Amino acid sequence: MKVDSAHKNHWVIAEVVFGIPFLLSIALHFVAPMSFPNGISRQILMPIGIVLLIPGLCFIILGRREFAQYGQPTDPGHPTSKVVKTGVFAISRNPLYLGSVLVFLSIALIFNILWTIMTLLISIIISHYMLIIPEEQYLATKFGDEYKEYVSSIHRWLGRK
């Protein structure tokens, strides 16, 4: 069975799956502001957001760099020729999605936009079904045992098994 890519629609990418709900959360915040309470919780949440932003950006930058090093596309609508298992892919099978989650969560905490957390949860669910599962099926079909071995050693989101 020939498999060309994980997705047939070129709009099925993280930028859309995370970006549209994020933009919706900003619009909702202007229409019906919903924030965390002021006071001590804000003094704690903003620094946490800043701290989360750093690993989030690192996962995205290092994941893209690792793909580029092996000549692999970051767009799941394009075919891949290798299972990348090094760099950040040695601790997460989905570092680009994990990075997106951390970046959007950090923005929600830094700018006190509770809507962003709610739409982020929707994005995580959508990414699971529209991005991750099709990509895993594509990679399992295309790379067989090599990919199954990788799956058995690295968690989907973070950590080694």
C-alpha positions as protocol buffer text, in pm:
chain_id: "A"
residue {
  index: 1
  type: MET
  ca { x: 0 y: 0 z: 0 }
}
residue {
  index: 2
  type: LYS
  ca { x: 149 y: 333 z: -107 }
}
residue {
  index: 3
  type: VAL
  ca { x: 119 y: 615 z: 143 }
}
residue {
  index: 4
  type: ASP
  ca { x: 206 y: 963 z: 17 }
}
residue {
  index: 5
  type: SER
  ca { x: 157 y: 1174 z: 328 }
}
residue {
  index: 6
  type: ALA
  ca { x: -18 y: 1184 z: 663 }
}
residue {
  index: 7
  type: HIS
  ca { x: -280 y: 1434 z: 544 }
}
residue {
  index: 8
  type: LYS
  ca { x: -448 y: 1506 z: 214 }
}
residue {
  index: 9
  type: ASN
  ca { x: -568 y: 1856 z: 309 }
}
residue {
  index: 10
  type: HIS
  ca { x: -283 y: 2105 z: 333 }
}
residue {
  index: 11
  type: TRP
  ca { x: -472 y: 2314 z: 589 }
}
residue {
  index: 12
  type: VAL
  ca { x: -456 y: 2027 z: 842 }
}
residue {
  index: 13
  type: ILE
  ca { x: -148 y: 2161 z: 1017 }
}
residue {
  index: 14
  type: ALA
  ca { x: -65 y: 2276 z: 1369 }
}
residue {
  index: 15
  type: GLU
  ca { x: -71 y: 2642 z: 1267 }
}
residue {
  index: 16
  type: VAL
  ca { x: -441 y: 2607 z: 1178 }
}
residue {
  index: 17
  type: VAL
  ca { x: -544 y: 2361 z: 1451 }
}
residue {
  index: 18
  type: PHE
  ca { x: -389 y: 2577 z: 1723 }
}
residue {
  index: 19
  type: GLY
  ca { x: -398 y: 2918 z: 1552 }
}
residue {
  index: 20
  type: ILE
  ca { x: -769 y: 2949 z: 1471 }
}
residue {
  index: 21
  type: PRO
  ca { x: -887 y: 2862 z: 1825 }
}
residue {
  index: 22
  type: PHE
  ca { x: -621 y: 3098 z: 1963 }
}
residue {
  index: 23
  type: LEU
  ca { x: -748 y: 3384 z: 1745 }
}
residue {
  index: 24
  type: LEU
  ca { x: -1102 y: 3296 z: 1850 }
}
residue {
  index: 25
  type: SER
  ca { x: -995 y: 3319 z: 2215 }
}
residue {
  index: 26
  type: ILE
  ca { x: -856 y: 3669 z: 2158 }
}
residue {
  index: 27
  type: ALA
  ca { x: -1181 y: 3777 z: 1990 }
}
residue {
  index: 28
  type: LEU
  ca { x: -1386 y: 3624 z: 2273 }
}
residue {
  index: 29
  type: HIS
  ca { x: -1170 y: 3806 z: 2526 }
}
residue {
  index: 30
  type: PHE
  ca { x: -1257 y: 4141 z: 2364 }
}
residue {
  index: 31
  type: VAL
  ca { x: -1628 y: 4057 z: 2346 }
}
residue {
  index: 32
  type: ALA
  ca { x: -1665 y: 3889 z: 2686 }
}
residue {
  index: 33
  type: PRO
  ca { x: -1347 y: 3924 z: 2891 }
}
residue {
  index: 34
  type: MET
  ca { x: -1273 y: 3628 z: 3114 }
}
residue {
  index: 35
  type: SER
  ca { x: -960 y: 3644 z: 3326 }
}
residue {
  index: 36
  type: PHE
  ca { x: -799 y: 3487 z: 3626 }
}
residue {
  index: 37
  type: PRO
  ca { x: -859 y: 3673 z: 3953 }
}
residue {
  index: 38
  type: ASN
  ca { x: -621 y: 3958 z: 4031 }
}
residue {
  index: 39
  type: GLY
  ca { x: -392 y: 3944 z: 4328 }
}
residue {
  index: 40
  type: ILE
  ca { x: -163 y: 3667 z: 4433 }
}
residue {
  index: 41
  type: SER
  ca { x: -279 y: 3426 z: 4163 }
}
residue {
  index: 42
  type: ARG
  ca { x: -175 y: 3680 z: 3897 }
}
residue {
  index: 43
  type: GLN
  ca { x: 161 y: 3724 z: 4066 }
}
residue {
  index: 44
  type: ILE
  ca { x: 214 y: 3348 z: 4040 }
}
residue {
  index: 45
  type: LEU
  ca { x: 57 y: 3280 z: 3699 }
}
residue {
  index: 46
  type: MET
  ca { x: 250 y: 3543 z: 3500 }
}
residue {
  index: 47
  type: PRO
  ca { x: 597 y: 3410 z: 3600 }
}
residue {
  index: 48
  type: ILE
  ca { x: 477 y: 3054 z: 3533 }
}
residue {
  index: 49
  type: GLY
  ca { x: 369 y: 3167 z: 3187 }
}
residue {
  index: 50
  type: ILE
  ca { x: 707 y: 3323 z: 3121 }
}
residue {
  index: 51
  type: VAL
  ca { x: 883 y: 3006 z: 3236 }
}
residue {
  index: 52
  type: LEU
  ca { x: 660 y: 2786 z: 3012 }
}
residue {
  index: 53
  type: LEU
  ca { x: 725 y: 3007 z: 2709 }
}
residue {
  index: 54
  type: ILE
  ca { x: 1095 y: 2915 z: 2702 }
}
residue {
  index: 55
  type: PRO
  ca { x: 1060 y: 2534 z: 2669 }
}
residue {
  index: 56
  type: GLY
  ca { x: 764 y: 2583 z: 2435 }
}
residue {
  index: 57
  type: LEU
  ca { x: 972 y: 2789 z: 2193 }
}
residue {
  index: 58
  type: CYS
  ca { x: 1266 y: 2551 z: 2235 }
}
residue {
  index: 59
  type: PHE
  ca { x: 1054 y: 2248 z: 2141 }
}
residue {
  index: 60
  type: ILE
  ca { x: 931 y: 2424 z: 1827 }
}
residue {
  index: 61
  type: ILE
  ca { x: 1269 y: 2562 z: 1720 }
}
residue {
  index: 62
  type: LEU
  ca { x: 1465 y: 2246 z: 1799 }
}
residue {
  index: 63
  type: GLY
  ca { x: 1201 y: 2020 z: 1641 }
}
residue {
  index: 64
  type: ARG
  ca { x: 1203 y: 2221 z: 1318 }
}
residue {
  index: 65
  type: ARG
  ca { x: 1584 y: 2228 z: 1322 }
}
residue {
  index: 66
  type: GLU
  ca { x: 1599 y: 1850 z: 1367 }
}
residue {
  index: 67
  type: PHE
  ca { x: 1356 y: 1796 z: 1078 }
}
residue {
  index: 68
  type: ALA
  ca { x: 1564 y: 2029 z: 860 }
}
residue {
  index: 69
  type: GLN
  ca { x: 1886 y: 1846 z: 951 }
}
residue {
  index: 70
  type: TYR
  ca { x: 1735 y: 1524 z: 814 }
}
residue {
  index: 71
  type: GLY
  ca { x: 1566 y: 1696 z: 518 }
}
residue {
  index: 72
  type: GLN
  ca { x: 1217 y: 1619 z: 648 }
}
residue {
  index: 73
  type: PRO
  ca { x: 913 y: 1844 z: 602 }
}
residue {
  index: 74
  type: THR
  ca { x: 732 y: 1997 z: 899 }
}
residue {
  index: 75
  type: ASP
  ca { x: 406 y: 2001 z: 702 }
}
residue {
  index: 76
  type: PRO
  ca { x: 227 y: 1666 z: 748 }
}
residue {
  index: 77
  type: GLY
  ca { x: 79 y: 1711 z: 399 }
}
residue {
  index: 78
  type: HIS
  ca { x: 419 y: 1628 z: 250 }
}
residue {
  index: 79
  type: PRO
  ca { x: 577 y: 1282 z: 243 }
}
residue {
  index: 80
  type: THR
  ca { x: 857 y: 1196 z: 482 }
}
residue {
  index: 81
  type: SER
  ca { x: 1145 y: 960 z: 417 }
}
residue {
  index: 82
  type: LYS
  ca { x: 1280 y: 902 z: 770 }
}
residue {
  index: 83
  type: VAL
  ca { x: 1166 y: 852 z: 1126 }
}
residue {
  index: 84
  type: VAL
  ca { x: 1346 y: 1128 z: 1315 }
}
residue {
  index: 85
  type: LYS
  ca { x: 1437 y: 995 z: 1660 }
}
residue {
  index: 86
  type: THR
  ca { x: 1715 y: 1229 z: 1769 }
}
residue {
  index: 87
  type: GLY
  ca { x: 1726 y: 1565 z: 1944 }
}
residue {
  index: 88
  type: VAL
  ca { x: 1391 y: 1664 z: 2095 }
}
residue {
  index: 89
  type: PHE
  ca { x: 1234 y: 1364 z: 1919 }
}
residue {
  index: 90
  type: ALA
  ca { x: 1427 y: 1147 z: 2166 }
}
residue {
  index: 91
  type: ILE
  ca { x: 1201 y: 1279 z: 2445 }
}
residue {
  index: 92
  type: SER
  ca { x: 876 y: 1355 z: 2259 }
}
residue {
  index: 93
  type: ARG
  ca { x: 717 y: 1205 z: 1950 }
}
residue {
  index: 94
  type: ASN
  ca { x: 536 y: 1538 z: 1898 }
}
residue {
  index: 95
  type: PRO
  ca { x: 767 y: 1819 z: 2013 }
}
residue {
  index: 96
  type: LEU
  ca { x: 617 y: 2071 z: 1769 }
}
residue {
  index: 97
  type: TYR
  ca { x: 266 y: 2014 z: 1907 }
}
residue {
  index: 98
  type: LEU
  ca { x: 394 y: 2008 z: 2264 }
}
residue {
  index: 99
  type: GLY
  ca { x: 574 y: 2336 z: 2198 }
}
residue {
  index: 100
  type: SER
  ca { x: 255 y: 2488 z: 2056 }
}
residue {
  index: 101
  type: VAL
  ca { x: 60 y: 2384 z: 2365 }
}
residue {
  index: 102
  type: LEU
  ca { x: 321 y: 2537 z: 2596 }
}
residue {
  index: 103
  type: VAL
  ca { x: 343 y: 2862 z: 2395 }
}
residue {
  index: 104
  type: PHE
  ca { x: -33 y: 2915 z: 2389 }
}
residue {
  index: 105
  type: LEU
  ca { x: -66 y: 2821 z: 2757 }
}
residue {
  index: 106
  type: SER
  ca { x: 210 y: 3067 z: 2842 }
}
residue {
  index: 107
  type: ILE
  ca { x: 35 y: 3344 z: 2646 }
}
residue {
  index: 108
  type: ALA
  ca { x: -287 y: 3270 z: 2836 }
}
residue {
  index: 109
  type: LEU
  ca { x: -107 y: 3299 z: 3169 }
}
residue {
  index: 110
  type: ILE
  ca { x: 109 y: 3600 z: 3083 }
}
residue {
  index: 111
  type: PHE
  ca { x: -176 y: 3807 z: 2938 }
}
residue {
  index: 112
  type: ASN
  ca { x: -445 y: 3672 z: 3171 }
}
residue {
  index: 113
  type: ILE
  ca { x: -678 y: 3536 z: 2900 }
}
residue {
  index: 114
  type: LEU
  ca { x: -878 y: 3246 z: 3037 }
}
residue {
  index: 115
  type: TRP
  ca { x: -1047 y: 3196 z: 2697 }
}
residue {
  index: 116
  type: THR
  ca { x: -712 y: 3085 z: 2556 }
}
residue {
  index: 117
  type: ILE
  ca { x: -692 y: 2796 z: 2801 }
}
residue {
  index: 118
  type: MET
  ca { x: -1041 y: 2683 z: 2704 }
}
residue {
  index: 119
  type: THR
  ca { x: -973 y: 2701 z: 2331 }
}
residue {
  index: 120
  type: LEU
  ca { x: -634 y: 2535 z: 2389 }
}
residue {
  index: 121
  type: LEU
  ca { x: -812 y: 2232 z: 2533 }
}
residue {
  index: 122
  type: ILE
  ca { x: -1021 y: 2219 z: 2214 }
}
residue {
  index: 123
  type: SER
  ca { x: -702 y: 2246 z: 2006 }
}
residue {
  index: 124
  type: ILE
  ca { x: -541 y: 1957 z: 2194 }
}
residue {
  index: 125
  type: ILE
  ca { x: -842 y: 1736 z: 2128 }
}
residue {
  index: 126
  type: ILE
  ca { x: -857 y: 1838 z: 1760 }
}
residue {
  index: 127
  type: SER
  ca { x: -482 y: 1787 z: 1718 }
}
residue {
  index: 128
  type: HIS
  ca { x: -511 y: 1439 z: 1866 }
}
residue {
  index: 129
  type: TYR
  ca { x: -772 y: 1328 z: 1614 }
}
residue {
  index: 130
  type: MET
  ca { x: -686 y: 1539 z: 1309 }
}
residue {
  index: 131
  type: LEU
  ca { x: -307 y: 1552 z: 1332 }
}
residue {
  index: 132
  type: ILE
  ca { x: -151 y: 1296 z: 1564 }
}
residue {
  index: 133
  type: ILE
  ca { x: -355 y: 982 z: 1493 }
}
residue {
  index: 134
  type: PRO
  ca { x: -333 y: 1019 z: 1111 }
}
residue {
  index: 135
  type: GLU
  ca { x: 40 y: 1091 z: 1136 }
}
residue {
  index: 136
  type: GLU
  ca { x: 97 y: 788 z: 1356 }
}
residue {
  index: 137
  type: GLN
  ca { x: -99 y: 568 z: 1116 }
}
residue {
  index: 138
  type: TYR
  ca { x: 98 y: 707 z: 821 }
}
residue {
  index: 139
  type: LEU
  ca { x: 433 y: 651 z: 992 }
}
residue {
  index: 140
  type: ALA
  ca { x: 337 y: 300 z: 1112 }
}
residue {
  index: 141
  type: THR
  ca { x: 229 y: 204 z: 760 }
}
residue {
  index: 142
  type: LYS
  ca { x: 531 y: 357 z: 591 }
}
residue {
  index: 143
  type: PHE
  ca { x: 805 y: 256 z: 838 }
}
residue {
  index: 144
  type: GLY
  ca { x: 659 y: -53 z: 1007 }
}
residue {
  index: 145
  type: ASP
  ca { x: 880 y: -204 z: 1278 }
}
residue {
  index: 146
  type: GLU
  ca { x: 1117 y: 94 z: 1291 }
}
residue {
  index: 147
  type: TYR
  ca { x: 830 y: 324 z: 1387 }
}
residue {
  index: 148
  type: LYS
  ca { x: 673 y: 68 z: 1624 }
}
residue {
  index: 149
  type: GLU
  ca { x: 1007 y: 44 z: 1808 }
}
residue {
  index: 150
  type: TYR
  ca { x: 1019 y: 424 z: 1835 }
}
residue {
  index: 151
  type: VAL
  ca { x: 661 y: 434 z: 1969 }
}
residue {
  index: 152
  type: SER
  ca { x: 747 y: 170 z: 2226 }
}
residue {
  index: 153
  type: SER
  ca { x: 1035 y: 379 z: 2361 }
}
residue {
  index: 154
  type: ILE
  ca { x: 908 y: 741 z: 2352 }
}
residue {
  index: 155
  type: HIS
  ca { x: 580 y: 880 z: 2489 }
}
residue {
  index: 156
  type: ARG
  ca { x: 353 y: 1070 z: 2255 }
}
residue {
  index: 157
  type: TRP
  ca { x: 386 y: 1397 z: 2445 }
}
residue {
  index: 158
  type: LEU
  ca { x: 688 y: 1380 z: 2673 }
}
residue {
  index: 159
  type: GLY
  ca { x: 927 y: 1126 z: 2819 }
}
residue {
  index: 160
  type: ARG
  ca { x: 1094 y: 797 z: 2753 }
}
residue {
  index: 161
  type: LYS
  ca { x: 917 y: 471 z: 2835 }
}
